[in-house]
Amino acid sequence: MTRNQVSELHEIRAQALAGPSDKATESQHAKGKLTARERIELLVDDGSFREVEQLRRHRATGFGLEAKKPYTDGVITGWGTVEGRTV
């Protein structure tokens, strides 16, 4: 049972890192924009970003939002270093 739960957690974390959907990522790129995670990676020193509450989901209702709850929807919080300084 525990192995299944750990495996499920790894799968959920991979979903969170991938973003809400491939379509959303393609839409950002089509507009000449990077995703939030891509921008963070460009800003911070390699491998220094530590995310907080990666699996957080919104609790909004109305406008069909209760059916769309991707992980880290619109917010990525954490810290890393920029030229060795913690930000």
PDB file with one MODEL, atoms N, CA, C and O in Angstrom:
MODEL        1
ATOM      1  N   MET A   1       0.822  -1.192   0.000  1.00  0.00           N
ATOM      2  CA  MET A   1       0.000   0.000   0.000  1.00  0.00           C
ATOM      3  C   MET A   1       0.867   1.257   0.000  1.00  0.00           C
ATOM      4  O   MET A   1       0.580   2.190  -0.749  1.00  0.00           O
ATOM      5  N   THR A   2       1.897   1.308   0.801  1.00  0.00           N
ATOM      6  CA  THR A   2       2.750   2.486   0.876  1.00  0.00           C
ATOM      7  C   THR A   2       3.458   2.735  -0.446  1.00  0.00           C
ATOM      8  O   THR A   2       3.595   3.886  -0.861  1.00  0.00           O
ATOM      9  N   ARG A   3       3.910   1.684  -1.115  1.00  0.00           N
ATOM     10  CA  ARG A   3       4.566   1.855  -2.415  1.00  0.00           C
ATOM     11  C   ARG A   3       3.630   2.510  -3.421  1.00  0.00           C
ATOM     12  O   ARG A   3       4.049   3.358  -4.209  1.00  0.00           O
ATOM     13  N   ASN A   4       2.370   2.117  -3.392  1.00  0.00           N
ATOM     14  CA  ASN A   4       1.391   2.709  -4.298  1.00  0.00           C
ATOM     15  C   ASN A   4       1.212   4.193  -3.999  1.00  0.00           C
ATOM     16  O   ASN A   4       1.094   5.005  -4.917  1.00  0.00           O
ATOM     17  N   GLN A   5       1.192   4.542  -2.728  1.00  0.00           N
ATOM     18  CA  GLN A   5       1.025   5.943  -2.338  1.00  0.00           C
ATOM     19  C   GLN A   5       2.235   6.769  -2.745  1.00  0.00           C
ATOM     20  O   GLN A   5       2.080   7.896  -3.215  1.00  0.00           O
ATOM     21  N   VAL A   6       3.423   6.237  -2.574  1.00  0.00           N
ATOM     22  CA  VAL A   6       4.640   6.933  -2.973  1.00  0.00           C
ATOM     23  C   VAL A   6       4.670   7.103  -4.487  1.00  0.00           C
ATOM     24  O   VAL A   6       5.024   8.165  -4.998  1.00  0.00           O
ATOM     25  N   SER A   7       4.298   6.053  -5.188  1.00  0.00           N
ATOM     26  CA  SER A   7       4.236   6.112  -6.644  1.00  0.00           C
ATOM     27  C   SER A   7       3.222   7.159  -7.092  1.00  0.00           C
ATOM     28  O   SER A   7       3.481   7.915  -8.029  1.00  0.00           O
ATOM     29  N   GLU A   8       2.075   7.207  -6.430  1.00  0.00           N
ATOM     30  CA  GLU A   8       1.045   8.196  -6.750  1.00  0.00           C
ATOM     31  C   GLU A   8       1.561   9.615  -6.486  1.00  0.00           C
ATOM     32  O   GLU A   8       1.304  10.520  -7.279  1.00  0.00           O
ATOM     33  N   LEU A   9       2.279   9.815  -5.391  1.00  0.00           N
ATOM     34  CA  LEU A   9       2.839  11.124  -5.075  1.00  0.00           C
ATOM     35  C   LEU A   9       3.838  11.565  -6.139  1.00  0.00           C
ATOM     36  O   LEU A   9       3.832  12.729  -6.539  1.00  0.00           O
ATOM     37  N   HIS A  10       4.689  10.666  -6.600  1.00  0.00           N
ATOM     38  CA  HIS A  10       5.641  10.997  -7.667  1.00  0.00           C
ATOM     39  C   HIS A  10       4.904  11.398  -8.946  1.00  0.00           C
ATOM     40  O   HIS A  10       5.316  12.322  -9.649  1.00  0.00           O
ATOM     41  N   GLU A  11       3.824  10.700  -9.233  1.00  0.00           N
ATOM     42  CA  GLU A  11       3.028  10.997 -10.425  1.00  0.00           C
ATOM     43  C   GLU A  11       2.367  12.381 -10.309  1.00  0.00           C
ATOM     44  O   GLU A  11       2.350  13.144 -11.275  1.00  0.00           O
ATOM     45  N   ILE A  12       1.834  12.694  -9.149  1.00  0.00           N
ATOM     46  CA  ILE A  12       1.194  13.996  -8.928  1.00  0.00           C
ATOM     47  C   ILE A  12       2.222  15.116  -9.019  1.00  0.00           C
ATOM     48  O   ILE A  12       1.942  16.161  -9.606  1.00  0.00           O
ATOM     49  N   ARG A  13       3.397  14.918  -8.454  1.00  0.00           N
ATOM     50  CA  ARG A  13       4.453  15.941  -8.535  1.00  0.00           C
ATOM     51  C   ARG A  13       4.876  16.168  -9.986  1.00  0.00           C
ATOM     52  O   ARG A  13       5.138  17.303 -10.385  1.00  0.00           O
ATOM     53  N   ALA A  14       4.944  15.108 -10.766  1.00  0.00           N
ATOM     54  CA  ALA A  14       5.291  15.246 -12.189  1.00  0.00           C
ATOM     55  C   ALA A  14       4.229  16.057 -12.914  1.00  0.00           C
ATOM     56  O   ALA A  14       4.553  16.871 -13.779  1.00  0.00           O
ATOM     57  N   GLN A  15       2.953  15.840 -12.568  1.00  0.00           N
ATOM     58  CA  GLN A  15       1.869  16.619 -13.159  1.00  0.00           C
ATOM     59  C   GLN A  15       2.013  18.100 -12.802  1.00  0.00           C
ATOM     60  O   GLN A  15       1.823  18.971 -13.651  1.00  0.00           O
ATOM     61  N   ALA A  16       2.346  18.375 -11.552  1.00  0.00           N
ATOM     62  CA  ALA A  16       2.510  19.759 -11.102  1.00  0.00           C
ATOM     63  C   ALA A  16       3.651  20.442 -11.850  1.00  0.00           C
ATOM     64  O   ALA A  16       3.527  21.601 -12.245  1.00  0.00           O
ATOM     65  N   LEU A  17       4.752  19.736 -12.046  1.00  0.00           N
ATOM     66  CA  LEU A  17       5.896  20.306 -12.766  1.00  0.00           C
ATOM     67  C   LEU A  17       5.591  20.526 -14.241  1.00  0.00           C
ATOM     68  O   LEU A  17       6.123  21.449 -14.858  1.00  0.00           O
ATOM     69  N   ALA A  18       4.738  19.682 -14.804  1.00  0.00           N
ATOM     70  CA  ALA A  18       4.404  19.793 -16.221  1.00  0.00           C
ATOM     71  C   ALA A  18       3.509  20.997 -16.511  1.00  0.00           C
ATOM     72  O   ALA A  18       3.468  21.484 -17.641  1.00  0.00           O
ATOM     73  N   GLY A  19       2.799  21.473 -15.503  1.00  0.00           N
ATOM     74  CA  GLY A  19       1.896  22.603 -15.705  1.00  0.00           C
ATOM     75  C   GLY A  19       0.475  22.135 -15.915  1.00  0.00           C
ATOM     76  O   GLY A  19       0.203  20.934 -15.940  1.00  0.00           O
ATOM     77  N   PRO A  20      -0.440  23.095 -16.067  1.00  0.00           N
ATOM     78  CA  PRO A  20      -1.850  22.736 -16.142  1.00  0.00           C
ATOM     79  C   PRO A  20      -2.182  21.811 -17.327  1.00  0.00           C
ATOM     80  O   PRO A  20      -2.976  20.882 -17.182  1.00  0.00           O
ATOM     81  N   SER A  21      -1.578  22.063 -18.489  1.00  0.00           N
ATOM     82  CA  SER A  21      -1.813  21.193 -19.649  1.00  0.00           C
ATOM     83  C   SER A  21      -0.828  21.547 -20.755  1.00  0.00           C
ATOM     84  O   SER A  21      -0.247  22.633 -20.762  1.00  0.00           O
ATOM     85  N   ASP A  22      -0.648  20.627 -21.681  1.00  0.00           N
ATOM     86  CA  ASP A  22       0.202  20.901 -22.835  1.00  0.00           C
ATOM     87  C   ASP A  22      -0.376  22.048 -23.653  1.00  0.00           C
ATOM     88  O   ASP A  22       0.360  22.870 -24.199  1.00  0.00           O
ATOM     89  N   LYS A  23      -1.701  22.092 -23.730  1.00  0.00           N
ATOM     90  CA  LYS A  23      -2.373  23.150 -24.477  1.00  0.00           C
ATOM     91  C   LYS A  23      -2.058  24.523 -23.879  1.00  0.00           C
ATOM     92  O   LYS A  23      -1.821  25.477 -24.621  1.00  0.00           O
ATOM     93  N   ALA A  24      -2.052  24.634 -22.552  1.00  0.00           N
ATOM     94  CA  ALA A  24      -1.748  25.903 -21.891  1.00  0.00           C
ATOM     95  C   ALA A  24      -0.302  26.321 -22.160  1.00  0.00           C
ATOM     96  O   ALA A  24      -0.027  27.497 -22.398  1.00  0.00           O
ATOM     97  N   THR A  25       0.616  25.359 -22.121  1.00  0.00           N
ATOM     98  CA  THR A  25       2.022  25.650 -22.399  1.00  0.00           C
ATOM     99  C   THR A  25       2.202  26.097 -23.838  1.00  0.00           C
ATOM    100  O   THR A  25       2.902  27.073 -24.108  1.00  0.00           O
ATOM    101  N   GLU A  26       1.572  25.384 -24.761  1.00  0.00           N
ATOM    102  CA  GLU A  26       1.656  25.756 -26.181  1.00  0.00           C
ATOM    103  C   GLU A  26       1.075  27.147 -26.419  1.00  0.00           C
ATOM    104  O   GLU A  26       1.599  27.910 -27.230  1.00  0.00           O
ATOM    105  N   SER A  27       0.002  27.473 -25.719  1.00  0.00           N
ATOM    106  CA  SER A  27      -0.621  28.792 -25.836  1.00  0.00           C
ATOM    107  C   SER A  27       0.344  29.890 -25.382  1.00  0.00           C
ATOM    108  O   SER A  27       0.463  30.925 -26.038  1.00  0.00           O
ATOM    109  N   GLN A  28       1.023  29.667 -24.272  1.00  0.00           N
ATOM    110  CA  GLN A  28       2.015  30.640 -23.786  1.00  0.00           C
ATOM    111  C   GLN A  28       3.131  30.824 -24.816  1.00  0.00           C
ATOM    112  O   GLN A  28       3.508  31.949 -25.143  1.00  0.00           O
ATOM    113  N   HIS A  29       3.645  29.724 -25.312  1.00  0.00           N
ATOM    114  CA  HIS A  29       4.743  29.774 -26.278  1.00  0.00           C
ATOM    115  C   HIS A  29       4.305  30.444 -27.576  1.00  0.00           C
ATOM    116  O   HIS A  29       5.088  31.167 -28.192  1.00  0.00           O
ATOM    117  N   ALA A  30       3.061  30.211 -27.999  1.00  0.00           N
ATOM    118  CA  ALA A  30       2.543  30.827 -29.226  1.00  0.00           C
ATOM    119  C   ALA A  30       2.473  32.348 -29.101  1.00  0.00           C
ATOM    120  O   ALA A  30       2.569  33.065 -30.097  1.00  0.00           O
ATOM    121  N   LYS A  31       2.307  32.831 -27.875  1.00  0.00           N
ATOM    122  CA  LYS A  31       2.266  34.272 -27.617  1.00  0.00           C
ATOM    123  C   LYS A  31       3.667  34.859 -27.415  1.00  0.00           C
ATOM    124  O   LYS A  31       3.823  36.049 -27.142  1.00  0.00           O
ATOM    125  N   GLY A  32       4.674  34.004 -27.553  1.00  0.00           N
ATOM    126  CA  GLY A  32       6.048  34.455 -27.339  1.00  0.00           C
ATOM    127  C   GLY A  32       6.418  34.561 -25.867  1.00  0.00           C
ATOM    128  O   GLY A  32       7.381  35.239 -25.508  1.00  0.00           O
ATOM    129  N   LYS A  33       5.654  33.891 -25.022  1.00  0.00           N
ATOM    130  CA  LYS A  33       5.884  33.934 -23.572  1.00  0.00           C
ATOM    131  C   LYS A  33       6.433  32.605 -23.083  1.00  0.00           C
ATOM    132  O   LYS A  33       6.260  31.569 -23.724  1.00  0.00           O
ATOM    133  N   LEU A  34       7.093  32.654 -21.945  1.00  0.00           N
ATOM    134  CA  LEU A  34       7.545  31.448 -21.272  1.00  0.00           C
ATOM    135  C   LEU A  34       6.564  31.118 -20.154  1.00  0.00           C
ATOM    136  O   LEU A  34       5.825  31.988 -19.694  1.00  0.00           O
ATOM    137  N   THR A  35       6.559  29.865 -19.719  1.00  0.00           N
ATOM    138  CA  THR A  35       5.740  29.503 -18.564  1.00  0.00           C
ATOM    139  C   THR A  35       6.400  30.067 -17.310  1.00  0.00           C
ATOM    140  O   THR A  35       7.566  30.463 -17.333  1.00  0.00           O
ATOM    141  N   ALA A  36       5.650  30.098 -16.227  1.00  0.00           N
ATOM    142  CA  ALA A  36       6.204  30.604 -14.965  1.00  0.00           C
ATOM    143  C   ALA A  36       7.436  29.805 -14.545  1.00  0.00           C
ATOM    144  O   ALA A  36       8.428  30.383 -14.102  1.00  0.00           O
ATOM    145  N   ARG A  37       7.378  28.504 -14.679  1.00  0.00           N
ATOM    146  CA  ARG A  37       8.536  27.670 -14.293  1.00  0.00           C
ATOM    147  C   ARG A  37       9.742  27.950 -15.185  1.00  0.00           C
ATOM    148  O   ARG A  37      10.877  27.969 -14.708  1.00  0.00           O
ATOM    149  N   GLU A  38       9.504  28.165 -16.469  1.00  0.00           N
ATOM    150  CA  GLU A  38      10.613  28.491 -17.374  1.00  0.00           C
ATOM    151  C   GLU A  38      11.255  29.824 -16.985  1.00  0.00           C
ATOM    152  O   GLU A  38      12.478  29.960 -17.025  1.00  0.00           O
ATOM    153  N   ARG A  39      10.436  30.801 -16.609  1.00  0.00           N
ATOM    154  CA  ARG A  39      10.972  32.106 -16.190  1.00  0.00           C
ATOM    155  C   ARG A  39      11.760  31.989 -14.901  1.00  0.00           C
ATOM    156  O   ARG A  39      12.810  32.613 -14.753  1.00  0.00           O
ATOM    157  N   ILE A  40      11.258  31.190 -13.962  1.00  0.00           N
ATOM    158  CA  ILE A  40      11.979  30.984 -12.699  1.00  0.00           C
ATOM    159  C   ILE A  40      13.341  30.360 -12.970  1.00  0.00           C
ATOM    160  O   ILE A  40      14.347  30.795 -12.410  1.00  0.00           O
ATOM    161  N   GLU A  41      13.378  29.346 -13.824  1.00  0.00           N
ATOM    162  CA  GLU A  41      14.642  28.671 -14.133  1.00  0.00           C
ATOM    163  C   GLU A  41      15.651  29.620 -14.774  1.00  0.00           C
ATOM    164  O   GLU A  41      16.853  29.490 -14.546  1.00  0.00           O
ATOM    165  N   LEU A  42      15.173  30.572 -15.573  1.00  0.00           N
ATOM    166  CA  LEU A  42      16.080  31.549 -16.169  1.00  0.00           C
ATOM    167  C   LEU A  42      16.609  32.536 -15.142  1.00  0.00           C
ATOM    168  O   LEU A  42      17.732  33.025 -15.265  1.00  0.00           O
ATOM    169  N   LEU A  43      15.798  32.829 -14.126  1.00  0.00           N
ATOM    170  CA  LEU A  43      16.172  33.817 -13.113  1.00  0.00           C
ATOM    171  C   LEU A  43      17.158  33.282 -12.087  1.00  0.00           C
ATOM    172  O   LEU A  43      18.178  33.917 -11.817  1.00  0.00           O
ATOM    173  N   VAL A  44      16.868  32.134 -11.520  1.00  0.00           N
ATOM    174  CA  VAL A  44      17.666  31.631 -10.395  1.00  0.00           C
ATOM    175  C   VAL A  44      18.881  30.832 -10.865  1.00  0.00           C
ATOM    176  O   VAL A  44      18.948  30.368 -12.003  1.00  0.00           O
ATOM    177  N   ASP A  45      19.827  30.690  -9.955  1.00  0.00           N
ATOM    178  CA  ASP A  45      20.998  29.855 -10.221  1.00  0.00           C
ATOM    179  C   ASP A  45      20.555  28.409 -10.446  1.00  0.00           C
ATOM    180  O   ASP A  45      19.583  27.953  -9.843  1.00  0.00           O
ATOM    181  N   ASP A  46      21.265  27.698 -11.309  1.00  0.00           N
ATOM    182  CA  ASP A  46      20.921  26.313 -11.646  1.00  0.00           C
ATOM    183  C   ASP A  46      20.727  25.453 -10.401  1.00  0.00           C
ATOM    184  O   ASP A  46      21.588  25.396  -9.522  1.00  0.00           O
ATOM    185  N   GLY A  47      19.573  24.787 -10.348  1.00  0.00           N
ATOM    186  CA  GLY A  47      19.294  23.827  -9.281  1.00  0.00           C
ATOM    187  C   GLY A  47      19.041  24.423  -7.909  1.00  0.00           C
ATOM    188  O   GLY A  47      18.959  23.680  -6.931  1.00  0.00           O
ATOM    189  N   SER A  48      18.913  25.742  -7.804  1.00  0.00           N
ATOM    190  CA  SER A  48      18.771  26.341  -6.479  1.00  0.00           C
ATOM    191  C   SER A  48      17.322  26.562  -6.043  1.00  0.00           C
ATOM    192  O   SER A  48      17.080  26.803  -4.861  1.00  0.00           O
ATOM    193  N   PHE A  49      16.359  26.489  -6.950  1.00  0.00           N
ATOM    194  CA  PHE A  49      14.981  26.803  -6.588  1.00  0.00           C
ATOM    195  C   PHE A  49      14.361  25.699  -5.743  1.00  0.00           C
ATOM    196  O   PHE A  49      14.412  24.522  -6.101  1.00  0.00           O
ATOM    197  N   ARG A  50      13.773  26.096  -4.614  1.00  0.00           N
ATOM    198  CA  ARG A  50      13.075  25.175  -3.717  1.00  0.00           C
ATOM    199  C   ARG A  50      11.635  25.648  -3.604  1.00  0.00           C
ATOM    200  O   ARG A  50      11.363  26.730  -3.085  1.00  0.00           O
ATOM    201  N   GLU A  51      10.736  24.840  -4.085  1.00  0.00           N
ATOM    202  CA  GLU A  51       9.331  25.224  -4.121  1.00  0.00           C
ATOM    203  C   GLU A  51       8.623  24.895  -2.812  1.00  0.00           C
ATOM    204  O   GLU A  51       8.924  23.900  -2.153  1.00  0.00           O
ATOM    205  N   VAL A  52       7.673  25.759  -2.453  1.00  0.00           N
ATOM    206  CA  VAL A  52       6.861  25.574  -1.260  1.00  0.00           C
ATOM    207  C   VAL A  52       5.430  25.296  -1.704  1.00  0.00           C
ATOM    208  O   VAL A  52       4.910  25.981  -2.584  1.00  0.00           O
ATOM    209  N   GLU A  53       4.800  24.312  -1.109  1.00  0.00           N
ATOM    210  CA  GLU A  53       3.409  23.953  -1.375  1.00  0.00           C
ATOM    211  C   GLU A  53       3.129  23.710  -2.863  1.00  0.00           C
ATOM    212  O   GLU A  53       2.201  24.272  -3.443  1.00  0.00           O
ATOM    213  N   GLN A  54       3.945  22.872  -3.442  1.00  0.00           N
ATOM    214  CA  GLN A  54       3.838  22.562  -4.861  1.00  0.00           C
ATOM    215  C   GLN A  54       2.467  21.988  -5.239  1.00  0.00           C
ATOM    216  O   GLN A  54       2.014  22.176  -6.368  1.00  0.00           O
ATOM    217  N   LEU A  55       1.822  21.310  -4.338  1.00  0.00           N
ATOM    218  CA  LEU A  55       0.572  20.632  -4.666  1.00  0.00           C
ATOM    219  C   LEU A  55      -0.665  21.429  -4.262  1.00  0.00           C
ATOM    220  O   LEU A  55      -1.767  20.882  -4.224  1.00  0.00           O
ATOM    221  N   ARG A  56      -0.497  22.688  -3.967  1.00  0.00           N
ATOM    222  CA  ARG A  56      -1.620  23.559  -3.579  1.00  0.00           C
ATOM    223  C   ARG A  56      -2.583  23.720  -4.758  1.00  0.00           C
ATOM    224  O   ARG A  56      -2.154  23.812  -5.908  1.00  0.00           O
ATOM    225  N   ARG A  57      -3.875  23.753  -4.465  1.00  0.00           N
ATOM    226  CA  ARG A  57      -4.906  23.967  -5.482  1.00  0.00           C
ATOM    227  C   ARG A  57      -5.830  25.086  -5.037  1.00  0.00           C
ATOM    228  O   ARG A  57      -6.004  25.320  -3.841  1.00  0.00           O
ATOM    229  N   HIS A  58      -6.419  25.771  -5.999  1.00  0.00           N
ATOM    230  CA  HIS A  58      -7.349  26.842  -5.654  1.00  0.00           C
ATOM    231  C   HIS A  58      -8.650  26.254  -5.115  1.00  0.00           C
ATOM    232  O   HIS A  58      -8.949  25.078  -5.323  1.00  0.00           O
ATOM    233  N   ARG A  59      -9.421  27.098  -4.417  1.00  0.00           N
ATOM    234  CA  ARG A  59     -10.713  26.666  -3.876  1.00  0.00           C
ATOM    235  C   ARG A  59     -11.858  27.494  -4.451  1.00  0.00           C
ATOM    236  O   ARG A  59     -12.939  27.560  -3.865  1.00  0.00           O
ATOM    237  N   ALA A  60     -11.623  28.114  -5.581  1.00  0.00           N
ATOM    238  CA  ALA A  60     -12.624  28.982  -6.197  1.00  0.00           C
ATOM    239  C   ALA A  60     -13.806  28.177  -6.734  1.00  0.00           C
ATOM    240  O   ALA A  60     -13.663  27.031  -7.160  1.00  0.00           O
ATOM    241  N   THR A  61     -14.963  28.807  -6.700  1.00  0.00           N
ATOM    242  CA  THR A  61     -16.154  28.197  -7.273  1.00  0.00           C
ATOM    243  C   THR A  61     -16.794  29.209  -8.221  1.00  0.00           C
ATOM    244  O   THR A  61     -16.512  30.406  -8.155  1.00  0.00           O
ATOM    245  N   GLY A  62     -17.642  28.720  -9.084  1.00  0.00           N
ATOM    246  CA  GLY A  62     -18.287  29.578 -10.063  1.00  0.00           C
ATOM    247  C   GLY A  62     -17.500  29.583 -11.357  1.00  0.00           C
ATOM    248  O   GLY A  62     -16.303  29.292 -11.371  1.00  0.00           O
ATOM    249  N   PHE A  63     -18.175  29.913 -12.439  1.00  0.00           N
ATOM    250  CA  PHE A  63     -17.573  29.983 -13.771  1.00  0.00           C
ATOM    251  C   PHE A  63     -16.917  28.665 -14.178  1.00  0.00           C
ATOM    252  O   PHE A  63     -16.044  28.652 -15.047  1.00  0.00           O
ATOM    253  N   GLY A  64     -17.328  27.558 -13.560  1.00  0.00           N
ATOM    254  CA  GLY A  64     -16.778  26.249 -13.892  1.00  0.00           C
ATOM    255  C   GLY A  64     -15.413  25.965 -13.280  1.00  0.00           C
ATOM    256  O   GLY A  64     -14.789  24.951 -13.593  1.00  0.00           O
ATOM    257  N   LEU A  65     -14.947  26.854 -12.410  1.00  0.00           N
ATOM    258  CA  LEU A  65     -13.614  26.674 -11.827  1.00  0.00           C
ATOM    259  C   LEU A  65     -13.521  25.478 -10.894  1.00  0.00           C
ATOM    260  O   LEU A  65     -12.439  24.920 -10.713  1.00  0.00           O
ATOM    261  N   GLU A  66     -14.644  25.076 -10.297  1.00  0.00           N
ATOM    262  CA  GLU A  66     -14.593  23.936  -9.383  1.00  0.00           C
ATOM    263  C   GLU A  66     -14.216  22.648 -10.108  1.00  0.00           C
ATOM    264  O   GLU A  66     -13.783  21.689  -9.469  1.00  0.00           O
ATOM    265  N   ALA A  67     -14.373  22.611 -11.425  1.00  0.00           N
ATOM    266  CA  ALA A  67     -14.028  21.421 -12.211  1.00  0.00           C
ATOM    267  C   ALA A  67     -12.594  21.467 -12.737  1.00  0.00           C
ATOM    268  O   ALA A  67     -12.078  20.462 -13.226  1.00  0.00           O
ATOM    269  N   LYS A  68     -11.952  22.627 -12.637  1.00  0.00           N
ATOM    270  CA  LYS A  68     -10.579  22.787 -13.141  1.00  0.00           C
ATOM    271  C   LYS A  68      -9.669  23.167 -11.985  1.00  0.00           C
ATOM    272  O   LYS A  68      -9.633  24.323 -11.563  1.00  0.00           O
ATOM    273  N   LYS A  69      -8.938  22.192 -11.478  1.00  0.00           N
ATOM    274  CA  LYS A  69      -8.064  22.444 -10.340  1.00  0.00           C
ATOM    275  C   LYS A  69      -6.669  21.870 -10.575  1.00  0.00           C
ATOM    276  O   LYS A  69      -6.266  20.927  -9.895  1.00  0.00           O
ATOM    277  N   PRO A  70      -5.928  22.432 -11.534  1.00  0.00           N
ATOM    278  CA  PRO A  70      -4.558  21.921 -11.724  1.00  0.00           C
ATOM    279  C   PRO A  70      -3.683  22.292 -10.533  1.00  0.00           C
ATOM    280  O   PRO A  70      -3.946  23.277  -9.842  1.00  0.00           O
ATOM    281  N   TYR A  71      -2.661  21.511 -10.304  1.00  0.00           N
ATOM    282  CA  TYR A  71      -1.722  21.820  -9.219  1.00  0.00           C
ATOM    283  C   TYR A  71      -0.966  23.098  -9.555  1.00  0.00           C
ATOM    284  O   TYR A  71      -0.683  23.373 -10.721  1.00  0.00           O
ATOM    285  N   THR A  72      -0.644  23.868  -8.535  1.00  0.00           N
ATOM    286  CA  THR A  72       0.063  25.152  -8.640  1.00  0.00           C
ATOM    287  C   THR A  72      -0.577  26.062  -9.671  1.00  0.00           C
ATOM    288  O   THR A  72       0.121  26.728 -10.436  1.00  0.00           O
ATOM    289  N   ASP A  73      -1.883  26.093  -9.693  1.00  0.00           N
ATOM    290  CA  ASP A  73      -2.628  26.887 -10.662  1.00  0.00           C
ATOM    291  C   ASP A  73      -2.375  28.378 -10.477  1.00  0.00           C
ATOM    292  O   ASP A  73      -2.956  29.015  -9.598  1.00  0.00           O
ATOM    293  N   GLY A  74      -1.511  28.919 -11.306  1.00  0.00           N
ATOM    294  CA  GLY A  74      -1.273  30.354 -11.313  1.00  0.00           C
ATOM    295  C   GLY A  74      -0.286  30.865 -10.282  1.00  0.00           C
ATOM    296  O   GLY A  74       0.116  32.027 -10.351  1.00  0.00           O
ATOM    297  N   VAL A  75       0.116  30.043  -9.333  1.00  0.00           N
ATOM    298  CA  VAL A  75       1.025  30.510  -8.290  1.00  0.00           C
ATOM    299  C   VAL A  75       2.130  29.483  -8.065  1.00  0.00           C
ATOM    300  O   VAL A  75       1.865  28.302  -7.841  1.00  0.00           O
ATOM    301  N   ILE A  76       3.356  29.949  -8.129  1.00  0.00           N
ATOM    302  CA  ILE A  76       4.499  29.107  -7.786  1.00  0.00           C
ATOM    303  C   ILE A  76       5.283  29.884  -6.752  1.00  0.00           C
ATOM    304  O   ILE A  76       5.726  31.001  -7.018  1.00  0.00           O
ATOM    305  N   THR A  77       5.460  29.308  -5.581  1.00  0.00           N
ATOM    306  CA  THR A  77       6.113  30.002  -4.481  1.00  0.00           C
ATOM    307  C   THR A  77       7.340  29.216  -4.042  1.00  0.00           C
ATOM    308  O   THR A  77       7.312  27.987  -3.993  1.00  0.00           O
ATOM    309  N   GLY A  78       8.408  29.921  -3.726  1.00  0.00           N
ATOM    310  CA  GLY A  78       9.598  29.253  -3.242  1.00  0.00           C
ATOM    311  C   GLY A  78      10.748  30.226  -3.126  1.00  0.00           C
ATOM    312  O   GLY A  78      10.561  31.442  -3.157  1.00  0.00           O
ATOM    313  N   TRP A  79      11.936  29.677  -2.993  1.00  0.00           N
ATOM    314  CA  TRP A  79      13.139  30.494  -2.920  1.00  0.00           C
ATOM    315  C   TRP A  79      14.257  29.821  -3.678  1.00  0.00           C
ATOM    316  O   TRP A  79      14.229  28.617  -3.934  1.00  0.00           O
ATOM    317  N   GLY A  80      15.227  30.612  -4.025  1.00  0.00           N
ATOM    318  CA  GLY A  80      16.412  30.104  -4.713  1.00  0.00           C
ATOM    319  C   GLY A  80      17.508  31.128  -4.551  1.00  0.00           C
ATOM    320  O   GLY A  80      17.428  32.008  -3.693  1.00  0.00           O
ATOM    321  N   THR A  81      18.533  31.015  -5.374  1.00  0.00           N
ATOM    322  CA  THR A  81      19.602  32.004  -5.315  1.00  0.00           C
ATOM    323  C   THR A  81      19.781  32.636  -6.687  1.00  0.00           C
ATOM    324  O   THR A  81      19.587  31.994  -7.719  1.00  0.00           O
ATOM    325  N   VAL A  82      20.150  33.895  -6.671  1.00  0.00           N
ATOM    326  CA  VAL A  82      20.504  34.632  -7.872  1.00  0.00           C
ATOM    327  C   VAL A  82      21.895  35.163  -7.622  1.00  0.00           C
ATOM    328  O   VAL A  82      22.110  35.984  -6.730  1.00  0.00           O
ATOM    329  N   GLU A  83      22.841  34.687  -8.416  1.00  0.00           N
ATOM    330  CA  GLU A  83      24.257  35.023  -8.228  1.00  0.00           C
ATOM    331  C   GLU A  83      24.676  34.784  -6.778  1.00  0.00           C
ATOM    332  O   GLU A  83      25.398  35.583  -6.181  1.00  0.00           O
ATOM    333  N   GLY A  84      24.201  33.654  -6.225  1.00  0.00           N
ATOM    334  CA  GLY A  84      24.592  33.233  -4.887  1.00  0.00           C
ATOM    335  C   GLY A  84      23.817  33.853  -3.747  1.00  0.00           C
ATOM    336  O   GLY A  84      24.010  33.466  -2.594  1.00  0.00           O
ATOM    337  N   ARG A  85      22.949  34.803  -4.033  1.00  0.00           N
ATOM    338  CA  ARG A  85      22.156  35.447  -2.973  1.00  0.00           C
ATOM    339  C   ARG A  85      20.758  34.849  -2.930  1.00  0.00           C
ATOM    340  O   ARG A  85      20.120  34.659  -3.966  1.00  0.00           O
ATOM    341  N   THR A  86      20.295  34.557  -1.735  1.00  0.00           N
ATOM    342  CA  THR A  86      18.968  33.975  -1.578  1.00  0.00           C
ATOM    343  C   THR A  86      17.885  34.990  -1.895  1.00  0.00           C
ATOM    344  O   THR A  86      17.897  36.119  -1.406  1.00  0.00           O
ATOM    345  N   VAL A  87      16.941  34.550  -2.737  1.00  0.00           N
ATOM    346  CA  VAL A  87      15.791  35.402  -3.105  1.00  0.00           C
ATOM    347  C   VAL A  87      14.505  34.623  -2.935  1.00  0.00           C
ATOM    348  O   VAL A  87      13.424  35.153  -3.190  1.00  0.00           O
TER     349      VAL A  87
ENDMDL
END
